[in-house]
């Protein structure tokens, strides 16, 4: 760039481009802050998998689950409780199962309080 235009360019950059960059940076920061944490994301993935398994089993078959069933063990490990406590919670989900995976996942997330 020719030296005679350098000052004019710097003035234009400071007045027009810098505020736009600052606004874009602020907007990006706000967007990133609104994303769920990595812990919440990992929890959500596990919760939806467990909720899916529970819905597949179905409300009637919840009584046939045991403390060694896969979804029971997975939920117990996620929450950090015993398999018996997780089983009792899952068996109490009968009303949610008919409404689908999102309802079961929501009930699990509320119960765990992880996110």
DSSP file (Angstrom, degrees, kcal/mol; ACC not computed):
  #  RESIDUE AA STRUCTURE BP1 BP2  ACC     N-H-->O    O-->H-N    N-H-->O    O-->H-N    TCO  KAPPA ALPHA  PHI   PSI    X-CA   Y-CA   Z-CA
    1    1 A X              0   0    0      0, 0.0     5,-0.1     0, 0.0     2,-0.0   0.000 360.0 360.0 360.0 134.3    0.0    0.0    0.0
    2    2 A X    >>  -     0   0    0      1,-0.1     3,-1.7     3,-0.1     4,-0.6  -0.369 360.0-123.3 -62.6 142.3    1.4    3.4   -0.8
    3    3 A X  H >> S+     0   0    0      1,-0.3     3,-0.8     2,-0.2     4,-0.6   0.806 107.4  64.9 -59.2 -32.7    2.4    5.4    2.3
    4    4 A X  H 34 S+     0   0    0      1,-0.2     4,-0.3     2,-0.1    -1,-0.3   0.733 107.2  42.8 -67.0 -19.3    0.2    8.3    1.4
    5    5 A X  H <> S+     0   0    0     -3,-1.7     4,-2.7     2,-0.1    -1,-0.2   0.521  91.2  87.1-100.4  -7.2   -2.9    6.1    1.8
    6    6 A X  H <X S+     0   0    0     -3,-0.8     4,-2.7    -4,-0.6     5,-0.2   0.919  90.0  45.8 -61.1 -46.9   -1.8    4.3    5.0
    7    7 A X  H  X S+     0   0    0     -4,-0.6     4,-2.3     2,-0.2    -1,-0.2   0.920 114.4  48.3 -63.2 -44.2   -3.1    6.9    7.4
    8    8 A X  H  > S+     0   0    0     -4,-0.3     4,-2.5     2,-0.2    -2,-0.2   0.905 112.3  49.6 -62.8 -41.6   -6.5    7.0    5.6
    9    9 A X  H  X S+     0   0    0     -4,-2.7     4,-3.0     2,-0.2    -2,-0.2   0.930 110.2  50.0 -62.5 -46.1   -6.7    3.2    5.6
   10   10 A X  H  X S+     0   0    0     -4,-2.7     4,-2.5     1,-0.2    -2,-0.2   0.892 111.2  49.5 -61.1 -39.7   -5.9    3.0    9.3
   11   11 A X  H  X S+     0   0    0     -4,-2.3     4,-1.9     2,-0.2    -1,-0.2   0.934 113.2  46.0 -63.8 -45.3   -8.6    5.6   10.0
   12   12 A X  H  X>S+     0   0    0     -4,-2.5     4,-3.0     1,-0.2     5,-0.8   0.906 112.6  51.0 -63.4 -41.5  -11.2    3.7    7.9
   13   13 A X  I  X>S+     0   0    0     -4,-3.0     5,-2.5     1,-0.2     4,-0.8   0.929 111.5  47.2 -61.2 -46.0  -10.2    0.4    9.5
   14   14 A X  I  <5S+     0   0    0     -4,-2.5     5,-0.3    -5,-0.2    -1,-0.2   0.837 119.2  39.8 -66.2 -33.4  -10.6    1.8   13.0
   15   15 A X  I  <5S+     0   0    0     -4,-1.9    -2,-0.2    -5,-0.2    -1,-0.2   0.872 130.9  17.7 -86.7 -38.9  -13.9    3.4   12.3
   16   16 A X  I  X5S+     0   0    0     -4,-3.0     4,-0.7    -5,-0.2    -3,-0.2   0.844 128.1  35.7-105.8 -40.1  -15.7    0.8   10.1
   17   17 A X  I  X<S+     0   0    0     -4,-0.8     4,-2.5    -5,-0.8     5,-0.2   0.904 109.2  57.4 -88.1 -42.4  -14.0   -2.6   10.4
   18   18 A X  H  ><S+     0   0    0     -5,-2.5     4,-2.8     1,-0.2     5,-0.2   0.907 106.2  49.5 -59.5 -45.0  -13.0   -2.7   14.1
   19   19 A X  H  > S+     0   0    0     -5,-0.3     4,-2.5     1,-0.2    -1,-0.2   0.902 111.8  50.1 -61.2 -37.6  -16.5   -2.2   15.5
   20   20 A X  H  X S+     0   0    0     -4,-0.7     4,-2.5     2,-0.2    -2,-0.2   0.915 112.0  47.3 -65.1 -41.5  -17.8   -4.9   13.2
   21   21 A X  H  X S+     0   0    0     -4,-2.5     4,-2.6     2,-0.2    -2,-0.2   0.905 112.2  49.8 -64.8 -41.2  -15.1   -7.3   14.3
   22   22 A X  H  X S+     0   0    0     -4,-2.8     4,-2.4    -5,-0.2    -2,-0.2   0.902 112.1  47.8 -64.2 -40.7  -15.7   -6.4   18.0
   23   23 A X  H  X S+     0   0    0     -4,-2.5     4,-2.6    -5,-0.2    -2,-0.2   0.909 112.3  49.1 -66.6 -41.5  -19.5   -7.1   17.5
   24   24 A X  H  X S+     0   0    0     -4,-2.5     4,-2.5     2,-0.2    -2,-0.2   0.908 111.6  49.4 -63.8 -41.3  -18.8  -10.4   15.7
   25   25 A X  H  X S+     0   0    0     -4,-2.6     4,-2.7     2,-0.2    -2,-0.2   0.929 112.0  48.1 -63.1 -45.1  -16.4  -11.4   18.5
   26   26 A X  H  X S+     0   0    0     -4,-2.4     4,-2.4     2,-0.2    -2,-0.2   0.913 112.2  49.4 -61.2 -43.9  -19.0  -10.5   21.2
   27   27 A X  H  X S+     0   0    0     -4,-2.6     4,-2.2     2,-0.2    -1,-0.2   0.908 111.8  48.5 -62.6 -42.9  -21.7  -12.4   19.3
   28   28 A X  H  X S+     0   0    0     -4,-2.5     4,-2.7     2,-0.2    -2,-0.2   0.911 110.4  51.3 -64.2 -42.7  -19.5  -15.5   18.9
   29   29 A X  H  X S+     0   0    0     -4,-2.7     4,-2.4     1,-0.2    -2,-0.2   0.918 110.3  48.9 -60.6 -43.4  -18.6  -15.4   22.6
   30   30 A X  H  X S+     0   0    0     -4,-2.4     4,-1.2     2,-0.2    -1,-0.2   0.900 111.2  50.4 -63.2 -40.2  -22.3  -15.2   23.6
   31   31 A X  H  X S+     0   0    0     -4,-2.2     4,-0.7     1,-0.2     3,-0.4   0.929 111.3  47.6 -63.0 -45.7  -23.1  -18.1   21.3
   32   32 A X  H >< S+     0   0    0     -4,-2.7     3,-0.9     1,-0.2    -2,-0.2   0.883 109.3  53.9 -64.4 -38.1  -20.3  -20.3   22.7
   33   33 A X  H 3< S+     0   0    0     -4,-2.4    -1,-0.2     1,-0.2    -2,-0.2   0.770 104.2  56.4 -67.3 -24.3  -21.4  -19.4   26.3
   34   34 A X  H 3< S+     0   0    0     -4,-1.2    -1,-0.2    -3,-0.4    -2,-0.2   0.637  86.4  99.4 -82.9 -13.0  -24.9  -20.6   25.5
   35   35 A X  S << S-     0   0    0     -3,-0.9     3,-0.1    -4,-0.7     2,-0.0  -0.424  85.2-103.4 -70.7 147.5  -23.7  -24.1   24.4
   36   36 A X        -     0   0    0      1,-0.1    -1,-0.1    -2,-0.1    -2,-0.1  -0.345  42.7 -99.0 -67.7 153.8  -24.1  -26.8   27.0
   37   37 A X     >  -     0   0    0     78,-0.1     4,-2.6     1,-0.1     5,-0.2  -0.193  30.8-108.0 -66.7 164.9  -20.9  -27.9   28.8
   38   38 A X  H  > S+     0   0    0      1,-0.2     4,-2.7     2,-0.2     5,-0.2   0.886 122.1  54.0 -61.5 -38.3  -19.0  -31.0   27.7
   39   39 A X  H  > S+     0   0    0      1,-0.2     4,-2.5     2,-0.2    -1,-0.2   0.928 109.8  46.6 -61.1 -44.8  -20.3  -32.7   30.8
   40   40 A X  H  > S+     0   0    0      2,-0.2     4,-2.8     1,-0.2    -2,-0.2   0.899 112.0  50.8 -65.8 -40.4  -23.9  -31.9   29.9
   41   41 A X  H  X S+     0   0    0     -4,-2.6     4,-2.0     2,-0.2    -2,-0.2   0.932 112.5  45.6 -62.9 -46.0  -23.4  -33.0   26.3
   42   42 A X  H  X S+     0   0    0     -4,-2.7     4,-2.1     1,-0.2    -2,-0.2   0.916 114.0  49.7 -63.4 -42.6  -21.9  -36.3   27.4
   43   43 A X  H  X S+     0   0    0     -4,-2.5     4,-3.2    -5,-0.2    -2,-0.2   0.921 108.6  52.8 -60.7 -44.7  -24.6  -36.8   29.9
   44   44 A X  H  X S+     0   0    0     -4,-2.8     4,-2.7     1,-0.2     5,-0.2   0.893 107.6  51.4 -60.6 -41.3  -27.3  -36.0   27.3
   45   45 A X  H  X S+     0   0    0     -4,-2.0     4,-1.8     2,-0.2    -1,-0.2   0.938 114.4  42.6 -61.1 -47.3  -25.9  -38.6   24.9
   46   46 A X  H  X S+     0   0    0     -4,-2.1     4,-2.7     2,-0.2     5,-0.2   0.918 113.7  52.1 -65.8 -43.4  -26.0  -41.3   27.6
   47   47 A X  H  X S+     0   0    0     -4,-3.2     4,-3.2     1,-0.2     5,-0.2   0.915 109.7  48.4 -61.6 -43.8  -29.4  -40.2   28.9
   48   48 A X  H  X S+     0   0    0     -4,-2.7     4,-2.4     2,-0.2    -1,-0.2   0.876 111.7  50.3 -65.8 -36.0  -30.9  -40.4   25.5
   49   49 A X  H  X S+     0   0    0     -4,-1.8     4,-2.1    -5,-0.2    -2,-0.2   0.937 114.3  43.8 -65.6 -45.5  -29.4  -43.9   24.9
   50   50 A X  H  X S+     0   0    0     -4,-2.7     4,-2.4     2,-0.2    -2,-0.2   0.922 113.8  50.8 -64.3 -44.1  -30.8  -45.1   28.2
   51   51 A X  H  X S+     0   0    0     -4,-3.2     4,-2.5    -5,-0.2    -2,-0.2   0.898 109.0  52.1 -61.3 -40.2  -34.1  -43.5   27.6
   52   52 A X  H  X S+     0   0    0     -4,-2.4     4,-2.3     1,-0.2    -1,-0.2   0.916 109.7  48.6 -60.9 -43.6  -34.3  -45.1   24.2
   53   53 A X  H  X S+     0   0    0     -4,-2.1     4,-2.2     1,-0.2    -2,-0.2   0.900 111.2  50.2 -63.6 -40.4  -33.6  -48.5   25.7
   54   54 A X  H  X S+     0   0    0     -4,-2.4     4,-1.9     2,-0.2    -2,-0.2   0.913 111.1  48.2 -64.7 -42.9  -36.3  -47.9   28.4
   55   55 A X  H  < S+     0   0    0     -4,-2.5    -1,-0.2     2,-0.2    -2,-0.2   0.892 110.0  52.6 -65.7 -38.8  -38.9  -46.9   25.8
   56   56 A X  H  < S+     0   0    0     -4,-2.3    -1,-0.2     1,-0.2    -2,-0.2   0.911 107.4  51.8 -62.7 -41.3  -38.0  -50.0   23.6
   57   57 A X  H  < S-     0   0    0     -4,-2.2     4,-0.5    -5,-0.2    -1,-0.2   0.905 108.9-147.4 -60.7 -40.3  -38.6  -52.2   26.7
   58   58 A X     X  -     0   0    0     -4,-1.9     4,-0.6    -5,-0.2    -2,-0.1   0.118  22.1 -78.3  89.3 156.7  -41.9  -50.5   27.1
   59   59 A X  T >4 S+     0   0    0      1,-0.2     3,-0.6     2,-0.2     4,-0.3   0.859 126.5  48.8 -59.9 -40.7  -44.0  -49.7   30.1
   60   60 A X  G >4 S+     0   0    0      1,-0.2     3,-0.9     2,-0.1    -1,-0.2   0.887 110.6  50.5 -69.4 -38.5  -45.4  -53.2   30.7
   61   61 A X  G >4 S+     0   0    0     -4,-0.5     3,-1.6     1,-0.2     4,-0.4   0.511  82.8  91.8 -81.1  -3.5  -42.0  -54.8   30.5
   62   62 A X  G X< S+     0   0    0     -3,-0.6     3,-1.3    -4,-0.6    -1,-0.2   0.850  80.5  60.9 -58.5 -31.9  -40.4  -52.4   33.0
   63   63 A X  G <  S+     0   0    0     -3,-0.9    -1,-0.3    -4,-0.3    -2,-0.2   0.754  97.2  59.5 -66.4 -22.8  -41.3  -54.9   35.7
   64   64 A X  G <  S+     0   0    0     -3,-1.6    -1,-0.2    -4,-0.2    -2,-0.2   0.563  82.0 107.1 -84.8  -6.9  -39.1  -57.5   34.0
   65   65 A X    <   -     0   0    0     -3,-1.3     2,-0.2    -4,-0.4    26,-0.0  -0.366  52.5-163.3 -68.4 150.8  -36.0  -55.5   34.3
   66   66 A X    >   -     0   0    0     -2,-0.0     3,-1.6     1,-0.0     6,-0.2  -0.761  38.2 -96.0-125.7 174.9  -33.4  -56.5   36.8
   67   67 A X  T 3  S+     0   0    0      1,-0.3    19,-0.1    -2,-0.2    -2,-0.0   0.610 124.7  53.8 -68.4 -10.0  -30.4  -54.9   38.5
   68   68 A X  T 3  S+     0   0    0      4,-0.1    -1,-0.3     5,-0.0     2,-0.0   0.426  79.4 119.3-102.9   0.2  -28.2  -56.5   35.8
   69   69 A X  S <> S-     0   0    0     -3,-1.6     4,-2.5     1,-0.1     3,-0.2  -0.371  72.7-120.0 -64.8 145.1  -30.2  -55.2   32.8
   70   70 A X  H  > S+     0   0    0      1,-0.2     4,-2.6     2,-0.2     5,-0.2   0.890 110.1  46.6 -56.3 -47.6  -28.1  -53.0   30.5
   71   71 A X  H  > S+     0   0    0      1,-0.2     4,-2.0     2,-0.2    -1,-0.2   0.836 112.7  51.4 -69.0 -30.1  -30.1  -49.8   30.8
   72   72 A X  H  > S+     0   0    0     -3,-0.2     4,-2.4    -6,-0.2    -2,-0.2   0.938 112.4  45.0 -68.6 -47.3  -30.3  -50.2   34.6
   73   73 A X  H  X S+     0   0    0     -4,-2.5     4,-2.4     2,-0.2    -2,-0.2   0.909 113.0  51.6 -63.1 -42.7  -26.5  -50.6   35.0
   74   74 A X  H  X S+     0   0    0     -4,-2.6     4,-2.2    -5,-0.2    -1,-0.2   0.919 112.0  45.6 -62.1 -44.2  -25.9  -47.7   32.5
   75   75 A X  H  X S+     0   0    0     -4,-2.0     4,-2.6     2,-0.2     5,-0.3   0.906 111.6  52.3 -66.5 -40.9  -28.2  -45.3   34.5
   76   76 A X  H  X>S+     0   0    0     -4,-2.4     4,-2.4     1,-0.2     5,-1.6   0.905 111.6  46.6 -61.5 -41.3  -26.7  -46.4   37.8
   77   77 A X  H  <5S+     0   0    0     -4,-2.4    -1,-0.2     2,-0.2    -2,-0.2   0.893 112.1  51.0 -68.3 -39.0  -23.2  -45.7   36.5
   78   78 A X  H  <5S+     0   0    0     -4,-2.2    -2,-0.2    -5,-0.2    -1,-0.2   0.930 120.0  34.1 -62.5 -45.8  -24.3  -42.3   35.1
   79   79 A X  H  <5S-     0   0    0     -4,-2.6    -2,-0.2    -5,-0.1    -1,-0.2   0.769 105.0-124.4 -83.1 -27.3  -25.9  -41.2   38.3
   80   80 A X  T  <5 +     0   0    0     -4,-2.4     2,-0.2    -5,-0.3    -3,-0.2   0.818  69.0 119.8  84.2  32.7  -23.4  -42.9   40.7
   81   81 A X  S   <S-     0   0    0     -5,-1.6    -1,-0.3    -6,-0.2     2,-0.1  -0.629  70.3 -79.7-118.0 179.2  -26.1  -44.8   42.6
   82   82 A X     >  -     0   0    0     -2,-0.2     4,-2.1     1,-0.1     5,-0.2  -0.398  37.3-116.4 -76.2 159.2  -26.7  -48.5   43.1
   83   83 A X  H  > S+     0   0    0      1,-0.2     4,-2.7     2,-0.2     5,-0.2   0.836 115.8  58.9 -64.0 -31.7  -28.4  -50.6   40.4
   84   84 A X  H  > S+     0   0    0      2,-0.2     4,-2.2     1,-0.2    -1,-0.2   0.913 106.5  46.1 -65.3 -42.0  -31.3  -51.2   42.8
   85   85 A X  H  > S+     0   0    0      2,-0.2     4,-2.2     1,-0.2    -2,-0.2   0.921 113.9  48.9 -65.4 -43.9  -32.0  -47.4   43.1
   86   86 A X  H  X S+     0   0    0     -4,-2.1     4,-2.8     1,-0.2    -2,-0.2   0.902 110.4  51.8 -62.3 -40.9  -31.7  -47.0   39.4
   87   87 A X  H  X S+     0   0    0     -4,-2.7     4,-2.7     2,-0.2    -2,-0.2   0.923 109.0  49.6 -62.0 -45.1  -34.1  -49.9   38.8
   88   88 A X  H  X S+     0   0    0     -4,-2.2     4,-1.0     1,-0.2    -1,-0.2   0.900 112.2  48.5 -61.7 -40.3  -36.7  -48.5   41.2
   89   89 A X  H >< S+     0   0    0     -4,-2.2     3,-0.6     2,-0.2     4,-0.2   0.945 111.8  48.6 -63.9 -47.2  -36.5  -45.1   39.4
   90   90 A X  H >< S+     0   0    0     -4,-2.8     3,-1.9     1,-0.3    -2,-0.2   0.901 108.0  54.2 -60.8 -41.8  -36.8  -46.8   35.9
   91   91 A X  H >< S+     0   0    0     -4,-2.7     3,-0.7     1,-0.3    -1,-0.3   0.761 103.4  57.9 -65.7 -22.6  -39.8  -48.8   37.1
   92   92 A X  T << S+     0   0    0     -4,-1.0     3,-0.5    -3,-0.6    -1,-0.3   0.476  87.3  79.7 -82.2  -2.4  -41.4  -45.5   38.2
   93   93 A X  T X>  +     0   0    0     -3,-1.9     4,-1.9    -4,-0.2     3,-1.4   0.370  54.9 113.1 -86.2   5.7  -41.1  -44.2   34.6
   94   94 A X  H <> S+     0   0    0     -3,-0.7     4,-0.9     1,-0.3    -1,-0.2   0.832  75.4  50.9 -47.9 -42.8  -44.2  -46.0   33.3
   95   95 A X  H 34 S+     0   0    0     -3,-0.5     4,-0.3     1,-0.2    -1,-0.3   0.810 112.5  47.2 -67.9 -29.2  -46.2  -42.9   32.8
   96   96 A X  H X> S+     0   0    0     -3,-1.4     3,-1.2     1,-0.2     4,-0.7   0.804  97.8  70.0 -81.1 -29.9  -43.4  -41.3   30.8
   97   97 A X  H >< S+     0   0    0     -4,-1.9     3,-1.1     1,-0.3    -1,-0.2   0.877  93.9  55.3 -58.6 -40.9  -42.7  -44.3   28.6
   98   98 A X  T 3< S+     0   0    0     -4,-0.9    -1,-0.3     1,-0.3    -2,-0.2   0.758 104.2  56.2 -64.5 -23.4  -45.9  -43.9   26.6
   99   99 A X  T <4 S-     0   0    0     -3,-1.2    -1,-0.3    -4,-0.3    -2,-0.2   0.616 113.3-114.8 -86.8 -13.2  -45.0  -40.3   25.8
  100  100 A X    <X  -     0   0    0     -3,-1.1     4,-1.9    -4,-0.7     3,-0.3  -0.449  37.4 -48.9 112.6 178.4  -41.7  -41.3   24.2
  101  101 A X  H  > S+     0   0    0      1,-0.2     4,-3.2     2,-0.2     5,-0.2   0.869 125.1  55.8 -61.8 -42.1  -37.9  -41.0   24.5
  102  102 A X  H  > S+     0   0    0      1,-0.2     4,-2.3     2,-0.2    -1,-0.2   0.881 108.5  48.4 -63.7 -36.5  -37.8  -37.2   25.1
  103  103 A X  H  > S+     0   0    0     -3,-0.3     4,-2.1     2,-0.2    -1,-0.2   0.910 114.2  45.9 -67.8 -41.8  -40.2  -37.5   28.1
  104  104 A X  H  X S+     0   0    0     -4,-1.9     4,-2.4    -8,-0.3    -2,-0.2   0.927 113.2  49.8 -66.3 -44.1  -38.1  -40.3   29.6
  105  105 A X  H  X S+     0   0    0     -4,-3.2     4,-2.8     1,-0.2    -2,-0.2   0.908 110.4  51.0 -61.1 -41.9  -34.9  -38.4   28.9
  106  106 A X  H  X S+     0   0    0     -4,-2.3     4,-2.3    -5,-0.2    -1,-0.2   0.892 109.6  49.8 -62.0 -40.2  -36.3  -35.3   30.5
  107  107 A X  H  X S+     0   0    0     -4,-2.1     4,-2.2     2,-0.2    -1,-0.2   0.898 112.2  48.0 -65.8 -39.5  -37.4  -37.3   33.6
  108  108 A X  H  X S+     0   0    0     -4,-2.4     4,-2.9     2,-0.2     5,-0.3   0.935 111.7  49.5 -66.4 -45.1  -33.9  -38.8   33.9
  109  109 A X  H  X S+     0   0    0     -4,-2.8     4,-2.4     1,-0.2     5,-0.4   0.899 112.0  48.5 -61.4 -40.2  -32.2  -35.4   33.5
  110  110 A X  H  < S+     0   0    0     -4,-2.3    -1,-0.2    -5,-0.2    -2,-0.2   0.917 113.3  47.9 -63.9 -42.8  -34.5  -33.9   36.1
  111  111 A X  H  < S+     0   0    0     -4,-2.2    -2,-0.2     1,-0.2    -1,-0.2   0.909 116.8  41.1 -66.1 -42.8  -33.8  -36.8   38.5
  112  112 A X  H  < S-     0   0    0     -4,-2.9    -1,-0.2    -5,-0.1    -2,-0.2   0.847  85.1-154.8 -76.1 -33.0  -30.0  -36.7   38.0
  113  113 A X     <  +     0   0    0     -4,-2.4    -3,-0.1    -5,-0.3    -4,-0.1   0.735  48.1 136.2  65.2  21.7  -29.7  -32.9   38.1
  114  114 A X              0   0    0     -5,-0.4    -4,-0.1     1,-0.2    -1,-0.1   0.811 360.0 360.0 -74.4 -30.7  -26.5  -33.3   36.0
  115  115 A X              0   0    0     -6,-0.3    -1,-0.2   -75,-0.1   -78,-0.1   0.453 360.0 360.0-100.8 360.0  -27.1  -30.5   33.5
